[in-house]
């Protein structure tokens, strides 16, 4: 049998605060939606096949957050743990697979000092256990695909290989589900943009009519604004096309200025844009455009672009560890009490675009007359 790395399961509390609670891993887990309800049929089929193929009474597709494990599929469970499709971490061996990011092989759990004190051994009759990691598309270990026997068992190399192959099938299902969700998000964004178009045009009209004395001058200026708006919208191309494209397509400065042009980006008393040269690749341009367009639309509806004295400042810098930090700050406006909160679809879109696709981070600060988003995105992902 191939050498399996030893797994240190000591110091559970320390490890719980580490890998299980890792913010990026938990975000990747949340994006799958697997903790929210019954899993897809593919997971249940994998559990049934594993139980038959390895001749075991119990098989689980288990996903682990920082407080519990949830079974998207299970075979052979009984009692509360079956009705609840999961348990707390006190009764979880799958958490150790997540912590170690390696397969866990247990021949005789009551005699194994690594796991003998776990509640699953004491209360649920787990004797032999074989679990392999289930990974997200970006490599985070989300849980364990495992089989359990009620008697001691020496797992063989074929057993491990079978489990790894079936775990890869579960990972493919997760990847497909995320791809389909991305497609739905893009379609929702297109609908969202059409609805917001009237709000944006109304905002531009309010700005323009204060600076022009004749209808002809207003029409000419508005025509230029609408052309800029059209140019910006053309930058959002279908994701499938972006995935076939390679190489740098634009820069962060050019992308930002084009997207903000309909809102008066050339007027530096209203909008300021500054930052060093950052090349943007084809795929990154799609998701960054979606994110910046969403921020600009919200600013025009509720924030710094919705008021006469409002201001928007966008700046960025590259850190020594090749992270691009983008600051989006709106000031000089009064938050409307009936304004829609900047959550829901827009927040979900930002999360998928920045955190999911660009492996970035988003931090938000809001006040009665100030709104700020801080984006941190790896330079390598921006150039993809």
Secondary structure as GFF3:
##gff-version 3
##sequence-region A 1 384
A	DSSP	alpha_helix	12	15	.	.	.	ID=ss1
A	DSSP	pi_helix	16	20	.	.	.	ID=ss2
A	DSSP	alpha_helix	23	32	.	.	.	ID=ss3
A	DSSP	three_ten_helix	34	36	.	.	.	ID=ss4
A	DSSP	alpha_helix	41	53	.	.	.	ID=ss5
A	DSSP	beta_strand	58	64	.	.	.	ID=ss6
A	DSSP	beta_strand	68	75	.	.	.	ID=ss7
A	DSSP	alpha_helix	80	83	.	.	.	ID=ss8
A	DSSP	beta_strand	86	88	.	.	.	ID=ss9
A	DSSP	three_ten_helix	89	91	.	.	.	ID=ss10
A	DSSP	alpha_helix	94	100	.	.	.	ID=ss11
A	DSSP	beta_strand	104	106	.	.	.	ID=ss12
A	DSSP	three_ten_helix	109	111	.	.	.	ID=ss13
A	DSSP	alpha_helix	119	123	.	.	.	ID=ss14
A	DSSP	beta_strand	128	135	.	.	.	ID=ss15
A	DSSP	beta_strand	141	149	.	.	.	ID=ss16
A	DSSP	alpha_helix	157	209	.	.	.	ID=ss17
A	DSSP	alpha_helix	215	234	.	.	.	ID=ss18
A	DSSP	alpha_helix	239	244	.	.	.	ID=ss19
A	DSSP	beta_strand	248	251	.	.	.	ID=ss20
A	DSSP	alpha_helix	252	260	.	.	.	ID=ss21
A	DSSP	three_ten_helix	261	263	.	.	.	ID=ss22
A	DSSP	beta_strand	271	275	.	.	.	ID=ss23
A	DSSP	beta_strand	279	281	.	.	.	ID=ss24
A	DSSP	alpha_helix	282	302	.	.	.	ID=ss25
A	DSSP	beta_strand	311	318	.	.	.	ID=ss26
A	DSSP	beta_strand	323	331	.	.	.	ID=ss27
A	DSSP	alpha_helix	345	350	.	.	.	ID=ss28
A	DSSP	pi_helix	351	357	.	.	.	ID=ss29
A	DSSP	beta_strand	361	366	.	.	.	ID=ss30
A	DSSP	beta_strand	370	378	.	.	.	ID=ss31
A	DSSP	alpha_helix	379	382	.	.	.	ID=ss32
###
